[in-house]
Amino acid sequence: MTSIRQFDFVTGVETSTEPTAGTPTVDDDFMTLGYANENYVQGGEAVATITALKAVAAADRKDNDVRFVDDIKVFYQFDSSSSDTGDDDLVLTPDAGTGRWLKITNAARSFFRYDNQAESRYHESGGANYTGFKAPSSLSGNVIYELPTADGSNGQALLTDSNKVLSWGNPTAADPLVSAKSASYTITDGDGIGTVKATGGSGTFDFVDGDVNTGTDTITENSHGMADGTPVYLSTNGVLPTGLSAGKTYFVRDTATNTFKLAETVGGSAVDITAAAGGGTHSLYYGITITLPTAADNTNRVIVITKADDTTGRVIVDGEGSETIDSNSFVLLSEQGDSRTVQSDGTNWLVTSKSLKVNSHYIVSEPSGHGSTDTHIREFTNTEDSSGRDILYHTGSVTGSRFWIGADGMYTLTYQDTGPGANTRLGITKNSPNLTTQPGNDVLEGYTLAIFDTTASGYHAVLSVTVPLVAGDVIRAQTDSGPTNTTWRGRFTITQVSKD
């Protein structure tokens, strides 16, 4: 049996041992080289000179056998299939037989060969355990990877360009589809996630004024199941508790099994609810918050967040802590397919592109007087058409008709009405503080977006205006209470033009 030659690269001392059954033991500072034999590399005898190497008989050399030439301290590997020309320091021709000895410490033969999935092992200090690599059981062709020229940043991984050239970068993990049932989802440093598809869900419940404690600012809903940070918005068929606005996004905080509070930002101060006596049933819709990783630890990282479902639940994208997104504490995805691409500048996150569905509108008609309590707010009884989730609508005999805005953007508002009387005033108001007076007076100065006045008997008025609105704004057709017609000519249209 051929002895195993070992060369200590630290001391320069060469030793010889007889192999035993199983994998040979290699001391910490030794490397054993030779031909692949089952699962380890077995070495051949060292030779004194190049002349002695060339003289090794064909029966004593095997394919991939590695021999150490003692006088020049160089390794050669035997390639039985090689017919390279030349007989010099780089390529040596045996005195007899075929094949070539190839110098493995230069460009002529700058690799080691391990056959039959032989392992390349790297032992720990002390040598008891090791890590390593081996080839797969089969390959369709040769695969050699080119390593990067320098180290990467914290959290980066080796990525291939599909041409076997490796570089450091942030991998894109499999797109997680995040359910609203989890209430929140945090993207972390180094998790490799580049895309998140989130479902807002259809979670909702109703509450009334009696469920609101104005002393503690809490709302009661038994076993509500929401977690701190869950985004919600509200609507009502009456009047919301004072301090809350329909359509606006709030965030749950101070959750207990049956109670919770609301804040305007994640972790922000609780909304001060000063009164809850307006009546009606109030509806709460909840979704999911996607929290971005720390911008400072993810400079230049790009993440895409998309709302994947056509549901009432909103998807909110929030910065970590006080970090902002385009100077906003959070951004909204309300429609299926809404998407925002954000990139860290090392301090905060910037929206580099967005695809937002502009899909919301309402057309209502067949007016029937005004609200019995809100006596100057026109009531429409027929919804001709509607779409989208960025406009909420309610009409009733007490409050009249009103539209709540759910997403910042530009909106076109058109109100047309008819009547036989003279000295009539019609208007479109925003966030009107007085619902029992006519538009355009001193009380409503600054709240009236468009106005129509006539002194003639009989009129057909058309008011139209395109204005920027923000989430939580409420739009109404407000009059001097003069028009009472129920003809088809009375109509109000609100159309979303753009979304921020």
C-alpha positions as CSV (number, residue, x, y, z in Angstrom):
1,M,0.0,0.0,0.0
2,T,1.3,3.5,-0.9
3,S,2.3,5.6,2.1
4,I,0.7,9.0,2.8
5,R,3.1,11.9,2.4
6,Q,2.2,15.0,4.5
7,F,3.8,18.4,4.3
8,D,3.6,20.8,7.2
9,F,3.3,24.3,5.6
10,V,4.2,25.9,8.9
11,T,7.4,24.1,9.7
12,G,8.4,22.9,6.3
13,V,8.7,19.3,7.7
14,E,7.5,16.3,5.6
15,T,6.4,13.1,7.3
16,S,5.3,9.7,6.0
17,T,2.6,7.4,7.5
18,E,1.0,4.2,6.5
19,P,-2.7,4.5,5.7
20,T,-5.3,2.5,7.6
21,A,-8.9,1.6,6.7
22,G,-11.3,4.6,6.7
23,T,-10.5,8.2,6.3
24,P,-6.9,9.2,7.2
25,T,-6.4,11.6,10.1
26,V,-4.7,14.8,9.2
27,D,-3.1,17.0,11.9
28,D,-4.1,20.6,12.1
29,D,-1.3,22.2,10.2
30,F,-1.0,19.5,7.5
31,M,-2.5,19.1,4.1
32,T,-2.8,15.6,2.5
33,L,-2.9,15.5,-1.2
34,G,-3.2,12.7,-3.8
35,Y,-5.8,10.9,-5.9
36,A,-9.5,10.6,-4.9
37,N,-10.2,7.3,-3.2
38,E,-13.8,6.9,-2.2
39,N,-14.5,9.8,0.2
40,Y,-11.1,11.2,0.8
41,V,-7.9,12.3,-1.0
42,Q,-5.1,9.8,-0.7
43,G,-1.5,10.8,-1.3
44,G,1.3,9.1,-3.3
45,E,4.9,9.0,-2.3
46,A,7.0,12.1,-2.5
47,V,9.9,12.0,-4.9
48,A,13.3,13.7,-4.7
49,T,13.6,15.4,-8.0
50,I,11.7,16.1,-11.3
51,T,13.7,13.3,-12.9
52,A,12.5,10.9,-10.3
53,L,8.9,12.0,-10.9
54,K,9.1,11.4,-14.6
55,A,10.5,8.0,-13.9
56,V,7.5,6.8,-11.8
57,A,6.3,3.7,-13.5
58,A,2.8,3.6,-15.1
59,A,1.7,1.0,-12.6
60,D,2.5,3.3,-9.7
61,R,0.7,6.4,-10.9
62,K,-3.1,6.9,-11.0
63,D,-5.3,9.6,-12.5
64,N,-5.3,12.6,-10.2
65,D,-2.4,11.3,-8.2
66,V,-0.5,14.2,-6.5
67,R,3.2,13.9,-5.8
68,F,5.5,16.3,-3.9
69,V,8.9,17.0,-5.5
70,D,11.1,17.5,-2.5
71,D,14.1,19.5,-3.9
72,I,11.9,22.3,-5.4
73,K,9.0,22.0,-2.9
74,V,6.3,21.8,-5.6
75,F,3.2,19.6,-6.1
76,Y,2.4,17.9,-9.4
77,Q,-0.9,16.2,-10.3
78,F,-1.1,13.4,-12.8
79,D,-3.7,13.7,-15.6
80,S,-3.9,10.3,-17.4
81,S,-5.9,11.9,-20.3
82,S,-3.6,14.9,-20.9
83,S,-1.4,15.1,-24.0
84,D,-0.2,18.6,-23.4
85,T,2.9,19.5,-25.3
86,G,6.1,20.5,-23.7
87,D,8.4,18.9,-21.2
88,D,9.4,21.6,-18.8
89,D,8.7,22.9,-15.3
90,L,4.9,23.3,-16.1
91,V,4.2,20.1,-18.0
92,L,6.2,16.9,-17.5
93,T,6.1,13.9,-19.8
94,P,6.6,10.6,-18.1
95,D,9.5,8.5,-19.3
96,A,7.0,5.7,-20.2
97,G,3.3,5.5,-20.9
98,T,0.7,8.2,-21.5
99,G,-0.6,11.2,-19.5
100,R,1.2,14.2,-18.1
101,W,2.4,15.5,-14.7
102,L,1.0,19.1,-14.4
103,K,2.3,21.6,-12.0
104,I,-0.5,22.7,-9.7
105,T,1.0,25.8,-8.2
106,N,0.8,27.9,-11.4
107,A,-1.6,28.7,-14.3
108,A,-0.9,25.5,-16.1
109,R,-2.7,23.5,-13.4
110,S,-4.2,25.8,-10.8
111,F,-6.8,23.4,-9.3
112,F,-7.3,20.3,-7.2
113,R,-9.5,17.5,-8.5
114,Y,-11.8,15.5,-6.2
115,D,-13.6,12.5,-7.8
116,N,-16.7,10.6,-6.8
117,Q,-18.0,13.5,-4.6
118,A,-14.9,13.5,-2.5
119,E,-15.1,16.1,0.3
120,S,-13.0,19.2,0.8
121,R,-12.9,19.5,4.6
122,Y,-11.8,22.4,6.8
123,H,-11.3,21.4,10.4
124,E,-12.0,23.5,13.5
125,S,-9.3,24.4,16.0
126,G,-8.5,21.1,17.6
127,G,-9.6,19.1,14.6
128,A,-12.6,17.2,16.0
129,N,-15.2,18.7,13.7
130,Y,-15.1,20.2,10.3
131,T,-17.0,21.9,7.6
132,G,-16.6,21.5,3.8
133,F,-17.9,21.1,0.4
134,K,-18.6,18.4,-2.1
135,A,-20.0,18.2,-5.7
136,P,-23.5,17.1,-6.4
137,S,-24.1,13.5,-7.5
138,S,-24.5,14.6,-11.2
139,L,-23.8,17.7,-13.3
140,S,-24.9,18.6,-16.8
141,G,-21.6,20.5,-17.4
142,N,-18.7,22.1,-15.7
143,V,-19.5,24.9,-13.2
144,I,-16.8,27.2,-11.8
145,Y,-17.8,30.2,-9.7
146,E,-15.8,33.5,-9.7
147,L,-15.7,35.0,-6.2
148,P,-16.1,38.8,-5.5
149,T,-13.1,41.0,-5.1
150,A,-14.0,42.3,-1.7
151,D,-16.3,41.7,1.3
152,G,-19.9,42.8,1.3
153,S,-22.0,44.7,3.7
154,N,-23.8,43.4,6.8
155,G,-26.8,41.2,5.8
156,Q,-25.8,40.8,2.2
157,A,-25.4,37.4,0.5
158,L,-23.5,36.0,-2.5
159,L,-25.6,36.4,-5.6
160,T,-24.9,35.0,-9.1
161,D,-25.4,36.9,-12.3
162,S,-26.3,33.6,-14.0
163,N,-22.9,33.5,-15.6
164,K,-21.2,32.0,-12.5
165,V,-19.8,35.4,-11.4
166,L,-20.7,36.0,-7.7
167,S,-21.2,39.4,-6.0
168,W,-22.5,40.6,-2.8
169,G,-26.1,41.9,-2.7
170,N,-29.5,41.9,-1.1
171,P,-31.4,38.8,-2.3
172,T,-35.0,38.9,-3.1
173,A,-36.7,36.2,-1.0
174,A,-39.9,34.5,-2.0
175,D,-42.7,37.0,-1.9
176,P,-44.5,36.6,1.4
177,L,-48.3,36.8,1.1
178,V,-49.2,38.5,4.4
179,S,-52.7,38.0,5.8
180,A,-54.5,40.8,7.6
181,K,-55.3,38.3,10.4
182,S,-51.7,38.9,11.6
183,A,-52.5,42.6,12.2
184,S,-48.9,43.6,11.4
185,Y,-45.8,42.4,9.6
186,T,-42.3,43.6,10.1
187,I,-39.6,43.4,7.4
188,T,-36.3,42.9,9.1
189,D,-32.6,43.6,8.3
190,G,-31.0,40.9,6.2
191,D,-34.2,38.8,5.6
192,G,-33.7,39.2,1.9
193,I,-37.3,40.3,1.3
194,G,-37.7,42.6,-1.7
195,T,-41.4,42.2,-2.3
196,V,-44.4,41.9,0.0
197,K,-47.9,41.1,-1.2
198,A,-50.3,41.9,1.6
199,T,-54.0,41.2,2.0
200,G,-56.1,43.8,3.8
201,G,-58.9,41.4,4.6
202,S,-62.5,42.1,5.3
203,G,-62.5,42.5,9.1
204,T,-65.2,44.7,10.5
205,F,-67.5,45.2,13.4
206,D,-70.1,47.8,14.6
207,F,-70.3,49.8,17.8
208,V,-72.5,52.5,19.2
209,D,-72.1,55.5,21.4
210,G,-72.6,53.4,24.5
211,D,-69.5,51.4,23.7
212,V,-67.3,54.6,24.0
213,N,-65.8,55.8,27.3
214,T,-65.0,59.5,26.9
215,G,-63.2,59.5,30.2
216,T,-60.6,56.8,29.2
217,D,-60.9,57.3,25.3
218,T,-61.6,53.6,25.0
219,I,-63.9,51.7,22.7
220,T,-65.4,48.4,23.8
221,E,-65.8,45.4,21.5
222,N,-65.8,42.0,23.2
223,S,-63.0,39.7,21.9
224,H,-62.1,42.1,19.1
225,G,-58.8,40.2,18.4
226,M,-56.9,43.3,17.2
227,A,-53.3,44.0,18.1
228,D,-51.5,47.3,18.7
229,G,-50.6,48.9,15.4
230,T,-53.6,47.5,13.5
231,P,-54.8,50.1,11.0
232,V,-58.6,50.9,11.0
233,Y,-61.0,53.4,9.5
234,L,-64.6,54.3,10.4
235,S,-67.9,55.1,8.9
236,T,-71.3,55.8,10.4
237,N,-75.0,56.1,9.7
238,G,-75.2,58.7,12.4
239,V,-72.6,61.0,14.0
240,L,-69.2,59.6,15.1
241,P,-67.9,60.4,18.6
242,T,-66.3,63.8,18.7
243,G,-62.6,63.6,17.9
244,L,-63.0,60.8,15.3
245,S,-63.5,61.3,11.5
246,A,-64.9,58.8,9.0
247,G,-62.6,57.6,6.2
248,K,-59.4,58.6,8.1
249,T,-56.8,55.9,9.0
250,Y,-56.3,55.3,12.7
251,F,-54.1,52.8,14.5
252,V,-55.1,50.6,17.4
253,R,-53.2,51.0,20.7
254,D,-53.6,49.9,24.4
255,T,-55.4,46.8,23.4
256,A,-57.1,44.6,26.0
257,T,-59.3,41.6,25.4
258,N,-62.4,43.7,25.0
259,T,-61.2,47.3,24.7
260,F,-58.8,49.5,22.7
261,K,-57.9,53.1,21.9
262,L,-57.1,54.8,18.6
263,A,-54.2,56.9,17.5
264,E,-53.4,58.9,14.4
265,T,-50.0,57.2,14.0
266,V,-48.5,53.9,15.0
267,G,-47.7,54.2,18.7
268,G,-48.9,57.8,18.8
269,S,-51.0,59.5,21.4
270,A,-54.5,58.2,21.9
271,V,-57.2,60.3,20.2
272,D,-59.1,62.4,22.8
273,I,-62.8,61.5,22.4
274,T,-64.7,64.3,24.1
275,A,-68.3,63.3,23.4
276,A,-70.3,60.3,22.1
277,A,-73.9,61.2,21.8
278,G,-74.5,61.8,18.1
279,G,-76.4,58.5,17.7
280,G,-76.3,55.9,15.0
281,T,-74.3,52.8,14.4
282,H,-70.6,53.2,13.7
283,S,-68.6,50.7,11.6
284,L,-64.9,49.9,12.0
285,Y,-62.9,48.2,9.3
286,Y,-59.4,46.8,10.1
287,G,-56.5,45.8,7.9
288,I,-52.7,45.3,8.3
289,T,-49.6,47.4,8.9
290,I,-46.3,46.5,7.1
291,T,-43.4,48.0,9.0
292,L,-40.2,48.7,7.0
293,P,-36.8,47.8,8.4
294,T,-34.5,50.5,9.9
295,A,-33.4,52.8,7.1
296,A,-30.0,53.4,8.6
297,D,-29.1,49.7,8.4
298,N,-30.5,49.2,4.8
299,T,-29.0,52.0,2.7
300,N,-30.1,51.7,-0.9
301,R,-32.3,48.7,-0.2
302,V,-35.4,48.6,-2.4
303,I,-38.7,47.1,-1.3
304,V,-42.0,46.8,-3.2
305,I,-45.3,46.5,-1.2
306,T,-48.6,45.6,-3.0
307,K,-52.1,45.2,-1.8
308,A,-53.1,41.8,-3.2
309,D,-56.9,41.5,-2.4
310,D,-60.1,43.4,-3.3
311,T,-61.3,43.9,0.2
312,T,-62.3,46.7,2.7
313,G,-59.2,46.3,4.8
314,R,-56.4,48.8,4.1
315,V,-52.7,48.0,3.9
316,I,-50.6,50.6,5.6
317,V,-46.8,50.9,5.0
318,D,-45.1,52.4,8.1
319,G,-41.5,53.5,8.8
320,E,-39.7,52.0,11.8
321,G,-40.0,54.2,14.8
322,S,-39.9,57.9,13.8
323,E,-38.6,57.1,10.3
324,T,-40.7,58.6,7.5
325,I,-41.8,57.6,4.0
326,D,-41.6,60.7,1.7
327,S,-41.8,62.8,4.9
328,N,-45.0,61.0,5.9
329,S,-45.4,58.8,8.9
330,F,-47.1,56.1,6.7
331,V,-48.5,55.6,3.2
332,L,-51.8,53.9,2.2
333,L,-52.6,51.0,-0.2
334,S,-56.4,50.9,-0.4
335,E,-57.3,49.3,-3.7
336,Q,-56.3,45.8,-5.0
337,G,-53.1,46.2,-7.1
338,D,-52.0,49.5,-5.3
339,S,-48.2,49.3,-5.1
340,R,-45.4,51.5,-3.8
341,T,-41.7,51.0,-4.3
342,V,-39.5,52.5,-1.5
343,Q,-35.8,52.9,-1.2
344,S,-33.7,53.7,1.9
345,D,-31.5,56.8,1.8
346,G,-29.8,55.7,5.0
347,T,-32.0,58.0,7.2
348,N,-35.6,57.5,5.9
349,W,-37.5,55.9,3.1
350,L,-38.3,57.5,-0.3
351,V,-41.0,56.4,-2.7
352,T,-39.2,55.8,-6.0
353,S,-42.3,54.7,-7.9
354,K,-46.0,53.9,-7.3
355,S,-48.9,52.3,-9.1
356,L,-52.1,53.5,-7.5
357,K,-55.5,52.6,-8.9
358,V,-57.7,55.7,-9.4
359,N,-61.0,53.9,-9.3
360,S,-63.3,55.6,-6.8
361,H,-66.5,57.5,-7.7
362,Y,-70.1,57.9,-6.7
363,I,-73.1,59.2,-8.6
364,V,-76.3,59.8,-6.5
365,S,-79.6,61.3,-7.6
366,E,-83.3,61.7,-6.8
367,P,-83.1,64.2,-4.0
368,S,-85.7,64.2,-1.4
369,G,-85.5,67.4,0.6
370,H,-82.9,67.8,3.4
371,G,-81.9,66.0,6.6
372,S,-84.3,66.4,9.5
373,T,-81.5,67.4,11.9
374,D,-79.0,68.6,9.4
375,T,-81.6,70.8,7.8
376,H,-79.5,72.4,5.1
377,I,-77.9,69.2,3.8
378,R,-79.4,67.8,0.7
379,E,-80.6,64.1,0.8
380,F,-80.2,61.9,-2.2
381,T,-82.1,58.6,-2.3
382,N,-80.7,56.8,-5.3
383,T,-77.2,55.6,-6.0
384,E,-76.8,55.4,-9.7
385,D,-73.3,54.1,-9.8
386,S,-70.2,53.7,-7.5
387,S,-66.8,52.0,-7.5
388,G,-63.6,51.9,-5.6
389,R,-62.8,52.1,-1.9
390,D,-61.4,55.6,-1.5
391,I,-64.8,57.3,-1.1
392,L,-67.3,56.3,1.6
393,Y,-71.0,57.4,1.3
394,H,-74.0,57.5,3.6
395,T,-77.4,59.0,3.2
396,G,-80.2,59.2,5.6
397,S,-83.3,61.2,6.5
398,V,-81.7,62.7,9.6
399,T,-78.3,63.7,8.3
400,G,-78.9,64.0,4.6
401,S,-76.1,62.7,2.2
402,R,-72.4,62.9,2.8
403,F,-69.2,61.6,1.3
404,W,-66.1,60.8,3.3
405,I,-62.6,60.8,1.6
406,G,-60.4,57.8,2.3
407,A,-57.3,58.7,0.4
408,D,-55.4,62.0,-0.3
409,G,-55.6,63.2,-3.8
410,M,-57.5,65.3,-6.4
411,Y,-61.3,64.9,-6.7
412,T,-63.9,66.5,-9.1
413,L,-67.2,67.4,-7.4
414,T,-70.3,68.2,-9.4
415,Y,-73.7,69.2,-8.0
416,Q,-76.7,69.9,-10.1
417,D,-80.2,70.8,-8.9
418,T,-83.4,72.4,-10.1
419,G,-86.2,74.4,-8.4
420,P,-89.1,76.8,-9.1
421,G,-88.3,79.3,-6.4
422,A,-86.3,82.5,-6.5
423,N,-83.5,83.8,-4.2
424,T,-81.9,80.3,-4.0
425,R,-78.4,79.4,-2.8
426,L,-76.7,76.1,-3.5
427,G,-73.2,75.0,-2.6
428,I,-70.6,72.3,-2.1
429,T,-69.0,72.3,1.3
430,K,-66.0,70.6,2.9
431,N,-65.9,69.8,6.6
432,S,-68.8,72.2,7.2
433,P,-69.0,73.1,10.9
434,N,-72.7,74.2,10.7
435,L,-75.2,72.0,8.9
436,T,-78.2,74.2,9.6
437,T,-77.2,77.3,7.7
438,Q,-76.7,78.2,4.1
439,P,-73.3,78.0,2.3
440,G,-71.2,81.1,1.7
441,N,-72.1,83.0,4.8
442,D,-69.6,84.2,7.4
443,V,-69.9,80.9,9.4
444,L,-69.0,78.8,6.3
445,E,-66.4,81.1,4.8
446,G,-63.5,78.9,4.0
447,Y,-65.6,75.7,4.0
448,T,-67.5,76.4,0.8
449,L,-65.8,75.0,-2.4
450,A,-68.4,76.1,-4.9
451,I,-71.6,78.2,-4.7
452,F,-74.6,79.2,-6.9
453,D,-76.9,82.1,-6.3
454,T,-80.1,83.1,-8.2
455,T,-82.8,85.6,-7.8
456,A,-84.8,84.4,-10.8
457,S,-87.8,82.1,-10.4
458,G,-87.0,78.7,-11.7
459,Y,-83.4,77.6,-12.1
460,H,-81.3,74.7,-13.2
461,A,-77.9,75.0,-11.4
462,V,-74.7,73.1,-12.1
463,L,-71.7,73.6,-9.8
464,S,-68.4,71.8,-10.5
465,V,-64.9,72.1,-8.9
466,T,-61.8,70.0,-8.9
467,V,-59.9,70.3,-5.6
468,P,-57.3,68.4,-3.5
469,L,-58.8,66.5,-0.6
470,V,-57.3,64.5,2.3
471,A,-58.4,61.4,4.1
472,G,-61.1,62.3,6.6
473,D,-62.6,65.2,4.6
474,V,-66.4,65.2,4.4
475,I,-68.2,66.6,1.3
476,R,-71.9,67.7,1.3
477,A,-74.4,69.4,-1.0
478,Q,-75.4,72.3,1.3
479,T,-78.2,74.7,0.4
480,D,-80.4,77.4,1.9
481,S,-83.0,74.6,2.3
482,G,-84.9,76.0,-0.6
483,P,-84.8,73.2,-3.2
484,T,-87.3,70.5,-2.5
485,N,-87.7,68.9,-5.9
486,T,-87.4,65.2,-6.3
487,T,-86.9,65.2,-10.0
488,W,-84.1,63.3,-11.9
489,R,-82.3,66.6,-12.4
490,G,-81.0,66.6,-8.9
491,R,-77.6,64.8,-8.9
492,F,-74.3,64.8,-7.1
493,T,-71.1,63.2,-8.6
494,I,-67.8,62.8,-6.9
495,T,-64.9,61.4,-8.9
496,Q,-61.3,60.6,-7.8
497,V,-58.9,62.1,-10.3
498,S,-55.5,61.2,-8.7
499,K,-54.2,59.6,-5.5
500,D,-51.2,60.5,-3.5
